[in-house]
Amino acid sequence: MSDAAMVDLDRGDGIAWLRLNRPHRLNALTTEMRRELLGTLEAVRADPPHVLVVTGNGRGFCAGQDLGERLGQVERGEEIDLRASLVDTYNPVIRALGDLPCVTLAAINGVAAGAGIGIALACDIAIMARSATLALAFGKIGLAPDAGVSWRLARQLGEARALALMLSSAVIGAEQAMSWGLASQLAEDDMLDTEVVALARQLATGSIDAQLATRRLVRNPSAHLDDQLVREAEEQGALGRTGYFQNRLRSFSAKA
Ligand code: LHQ
């Protein structure tokens, strides 16, 4: 498998598709694959599309850490340093995804487990196929949630519900994920790509400056309303000077 790309990047007109590509392992992440993913995200940052779609090849989105790789280390008597894995590759992937200068859209085509959930939730928008699931698999193998999952679920679902789900290694179905706001759109399995393309095209007509400002305000809110009001005013001040805003004003008044 080492010669084949484990992460594919297809660039189109304003929309790029990043596909995790170890389908026979439900796109479980090896160290080499995480490095490849980081390199791909750097390439996207250097030459960003308007919208990046993140998805998985085959029937899974991403099954989290490749357990075979870890078992190999255990059996060879090697030291297991999960902290180093997180610091060196997982955390940079989550940070890079959350900070790309493009809108990111997770097309959750199948199971997202463990750190795979972290990748999905690091994207700005998640669309889930009806048969897809979020498997909080960490506890089953004696680990705690990582890749930002503990933070995001507690923030999104509230501490009590998030803790109960994580402690019981729950599997969250797509309809449940939708009703809890973890995904914002549900697609029939065979319509996922079509709906993703439609949304991506619509997003690509928007102002990227406004979209990135919106992400900054929502993803990293201030603790106090007064501080957020100041930040909103600063962001809006900059957006008011963009050509996009000024052109929209012109076309609005031309219609009137
Ligand atoms: C896999 C995997 C996998 C390898 C399916 N690895 N092969 C951890 C450690 C280090 C640092 C940082 O952070 C983390 C965070 C984590 O990500 S912890 C969570 C790790 N992931 C898991 O524990 C998930 C393990 N997989 C499963 O529980 C199931 O496979 C799920 C629920 C994902 C899917 O179940 P099924 O749809 O029934 O598929 P399957 O189990 O038959 O899997 C298909 C194949 O994929 C199979 O291989 P095979 O050769 O038998 O066809 C699996 O062995 C392989 N696979 N996940 N993580």
Residues whose N, C-alpha, C, O or C-beta is under 5 A from the ligand:
A	BS01	LHQ	H24 R25 L26 A28 A63 G64 Q65 D66 L67 G68 L82 S85 V111 A113 G114 A115 G116 A135 A137 F138 D146
